[in-house]
Amino acid sequence: MADNEVIYIAIAPPTAPDDNLIRGVADILSRSPCGTRHLIAGGIPRIIAHYDNMQITGHVIQKLHNLGIGCFTCLLSPSACDKEKGAFVP
């Protein structure tokens, strides 16, 4: 992994998250349960966290999988951004 790359974690939100699941995700992400409830609400995948270290990212993903949360990562490097336009270049 190159310097300044950011690894995003996205989840497929559960259809009906219970309080235990919300507290578990909140603990993993070091967020409040209330904020986590809003973060994982809805039926579309969404980015819930970002890290600059693959080892930490892998640890977080494993904990989310242990809770039954489906998740995936995506990587964004500065070279993927057009600095003149300030936009993502696929």
Stockholm file with secondary structure:
# STOCKHOLM 1.0

chainA/1-90         MADNEVIYIAIAPPTAPDDNLIRGVADILSRSPCGTRHLIAGGIPRIIAHYDNMQITGHVIQKLHNLGIGCFTCLLSPSACDKEKGAFVP
#=GR chainA/1-90 SS CCTTCEEEEEEECCSSCCHHHHHHHHHHHTCCHHHHHHHHCSSSCEEEEEESCHHHHHHHHHHHHHTTCEEEEEEECGGGEETTTTEECC
#=GC SS_cons        CCTTCEEEEEEECCSSCCHHHHHHHHHHHTCCHHHHHHHHCSSSCEEEEEESCHHHHHHHHHHHHHTTCEEEEEEECGGGEETTTTEECC
//
